[in-house]
């Protein structure tokens, strides 16, 4: 018999079976369970019919999701929580169900198949350059699925950088294109040049048209490390990109960015920046594991490291701004 002060192995058990929680949420998204409850189906029988699933399967899945905090249950009726109502119902502007296609992509998951070997190596065991291999199709899934998660960050960046009057903006590794799009929404005279691989830019172009800024949006196809950026930019956006590479590679990229800016121009870097303890903020501290598994040299960088990279690339004033409640922050660096 264990005393109350004895070590509890439950966290170990939960970690070893963490995949069960992942697969249960994935199944609920695929079955459109949350959307079914939103539409009025609340009992096991109604949900089974709506989701074309067995009553037993729906009962076990819905109870599990209730225990995990994604649903509530009163009597025989299930209801959505505020989180599932906002992020897991199809049609919601913040719907995150499509993010599962990227986050649970077979390539991304396979980076964790032999994590001990990856730790020994110090980088991914995925082929070539891992997730950042040239024209990796996984980034199309990223562009289609991850945009709703980035809206708070995009709004924060635009509030800090959009300004007034004519503005030429370069959006590096644009992905879904949201960061440039929101700047264009804040500033009706902003012109966006989005850089990424051709298939990814096709998705970003759809989003630019959907959000009403397609006439001020244009594409630059290719690699951020080799393609000609053009010049005289007022603002360059480097969002969720630096963490994929080592410090020397990032410094070389930021030097290219500075050379493309006007003398009074600015750069905005969005990152999962960690404190010097490399543990906090929690969401940023854990992000380094994703980079270890999926990239050859990526990492979660500290505020101090980000500022050092900017300084080495020749930037002047450097400021950091947290973006609560997200685990991310934006670093604003002036060209001079």
N, C-alpha and C positions, 0 to 999 in steps of 0.2 A: 504494500500500500504506500502510495507516494504522499508525502506531506505537502502542504500548500507552498512551502518554500523550495520544493524540489524542482529541478529543471523540467520544463514542459517541452516535449518533442513535437507539439502540434505545428509550430512554424516550419519544421523540417518536412513534415507530412504534407502541409499545404504547398510548399515550394515544389516538392517532387511531383505533385499532382496539379500544378498550375495550369497545365495544358487542358485540363478538363473545363476550367472556367473559360478559357479561350475558345474551345470548340463549342461550348454551349452557347456563347454569345454569337458565334459565327452561324450556328444552326438556326438560332432565332431570327437572325437577319435574313438568311436564305429562305426561311419559311414565312417571312413577313409577319411574324408574330406580333411585334409591337404595333405595326400598322393595323393589324386585325383588331387589337384591343382598342386602338384609337377610333376605329370605325364603329365600335359598339359591341363587338363580340367579347364576352368576359368570362363565360363558363367554359369548362373543359369541352363539352359537347359542341358548343358554338365555335370555339377556336379550332377544334379538330376538323370540323367541316370547312371552315374558312381557310385553313392552312393545308388541307388535303393530307392530314396526318392521322395517326391512330390516337384515340382518346388516352390510352396509357402513356404513349410517348409524350403527348402534350402535357398531361398531368405532371409527369416527372420533370420535364424541361421547365415548365412554368413554376413549379415549386422550387426547383434549383435556382432559377433566376430571381425568385422572391427572396430566397436566403441570401443571395449575392447582392441584393439591394437594387436590382433593375426593375422589379415589379413589387406591388403590394397585394395582399390577399385578405379579403374580409368574407368569411363564410366560404362559399364556393365561387366567389367572383374575384377576378384579377383586375388590377388597375395599373396604369403607368405611373412611374415616379416623374418628378419634374425633369430629371436628366434624360430618361428614356423618351419622354414626350417631346423634348426639344431636339434631341440628337439621333433618335433611332426610329422615327416615324417618317416614312417616305412622303415627300412633298414638303417637309419642313425646310426652310431656308438653311438651317444648320445641320441637315441630315448627314450623318457620318457613316452610314452603312457602306457606302462605296469605298470608304477608306480601308475596309477589310481586304479589298482586292490588292491593295499595295502592301499593307502591313503584314498580311498573311500570304503574300505571294510565295510560291514554292522556292524561288531563288532566295528571297530574304530569310525564309525559315531555315533553309538548308545551311546558311551560314552558322547556325547553332548546332548542327548535327554532331560535330566533334569540337566542342568548345575548349576542351582540355588541350587538344592539339593546336587550336588557334592561340590559346594563351602561351603555349610553349613557343610558337612562332612569333607572336607579337603582332599579328595581323591576320586578315581573312585568309581562308583556304579556298574561297571561291575562285573560279577561273579568272585569268587575266587580271584586271584591276578591280575585281569585285563589282559592287553595285555601280561604280562610276566608270565601268568599261564603256568605250565609245558607243553611242547610240543604243544603249541598253533599253530594250522595250519596256522594262519595269517602270520607267519614268513616265510612260503614257498612262499607266494605271495610277501613278502618283498624281499626275495632272488632272485626271478625271475624278479622283477620290478624295484628295486631301484639302481642297480649297476651303470647305466650310470651317475646318479647324484653324485656319489661318486668318480669318476675318478680324479678330481682335488685334492681332499683330499688325495687319495691314492698315487698319484704322489708326493705330498708334503711330506707325511710321509716317503716314500721310500727315497727321496732325503736327508732327515734328519737322517735316521737310517740304510739304507741298508748296507753300508760299503763294504768291500772287504774280500775275503777269506771265509773259512768255517763258517757257521752261522746257529744256531738252533733257530727257531722262533716259538712262540706260538701265535696263532690268536684266542683270546677268543671271543665267540659269533660271530663266523666268518660270519654267514649269507650267503651272495653271495660269500664270500671268496676273494673279490677283494683286500683287503689291504695286505693280505699275498701273493697273486698272484703277485702283482706289486713289492713287495719286492723281490720275487724270480726272476722276470724279470730283476730287477736292479742288482742283485747279483746272478750269475750263480751257486754259491756254497751254496746258502741259502736253507735250508730244512724247509718246512712249516708243522706245526702240527695245524690243524684247529679244534676248539672245538665248538660244537653246538649239537642240537637235530638231530637225525638220518635223518628225512625227509629233513631238511634244508641242511645238509651236502651232501645229494645226489645232490642238485642243485649246491653247491659250487664245488663238484667234477667235474661236467660237465664243469663249468667255468674254473677250473684249467687245464683240458685237452684241452679245446678250446684255452686257452692262452699259451699252450705249456709248462706248468710246472707240469703236472700230475705226472711225475716220481719222483718229489721232494715234493709231497704233500701227506699228510696222515691225516686221521680223528681220532678225539677223541670224542666219543659220550657221551652225558650226560649234567648235570648241571654244570655251572661254579663254583657253590658254594660247590659242593660235589665230583666231579670226580677227579681222580688222574691226575694231570697235567704232571707228570714226573719231570725232573730236568735238570739243566745245560743249561738253555736257555740264549742265547745272547740277545734276544729281545722278549718282550711280547707286543702284540697289544691289547689294550682295547678300541675298537672303537664303539661309539654310544651305550654305555652300561651303564655307570655310571648314566646317567640321569634317568634311570628307578627305582632307589632305593634311600633310605635315606642315610645320611652320615655314621651312624654306620655300616650299611650293606656294604657300599662301602669300608670302612676301613678294614673290615674283608676280603673282596675280595682282596684288594690290599696287605694285609699281605700275603695271599696265593701266590700272584704273586711274591712278593719279595723273598719268600722262594724258588720259582722255578727258580730264576735267578742265573746266575753265579755272583761272587762278582763284576765283572766289567760290568755286564749286564745292560740293560736299558728297561724302559717301556714307551710306547707311548699311551697316552689317547687322543682320538678324541672326542670333545664335542662342544655343543652350549654354550660356556662360555660367561657369561655376565659380564659387568663392575659392580662396586659396586653400581651404581644407579639402577641396575636390569632392566634397560630400553634399554640399548645399549650394543652391536650392535643390530639393529632393529630385524633382523631375529632370533637372540639368545634370545632377550628379550621376544618375543611373543611365543617362543617355550615352555615356562613353562606352558602355558595353555593346550597344548597337553598332557603334563605329568600329569597335574591335572585330566584331563578327562579320561585318559587311564591306570593310575597306582595307586597303593595304597599309595605310598610315594615318587614318583619321582619328579624331579624338574630340572630347569636349574640352574647350579651352577656357581658361580663367580670364576674368576682366583684365588682369595684369598682362597676360599673354596676348590678348587681342590688342591692347593698347601698344604693346611692344612691337607687334607686327605692323601696326599703322605707322608708328614712328620710324621704323626701319625702312618702310616704303616711302617715306618723305612727307607724311601728313603732319599738319600742325596740331591744332586743338583737337582733343579727343574727349568725348563725353559718353557716359553710359546711362541708359534709361531702362529701368525695369518695366515690364508690361504685365501687371497683375490682372487677372488671376493666373495667367499662363506661366509656364516655367521658362519663358524666354525673355531676352532683353535685346535692345537695339543700341549699337555703338555708332555714334555720329562723329565722323572725322572730317575736318576741314582741309582742303588741298594745301592751304598755306597757313 
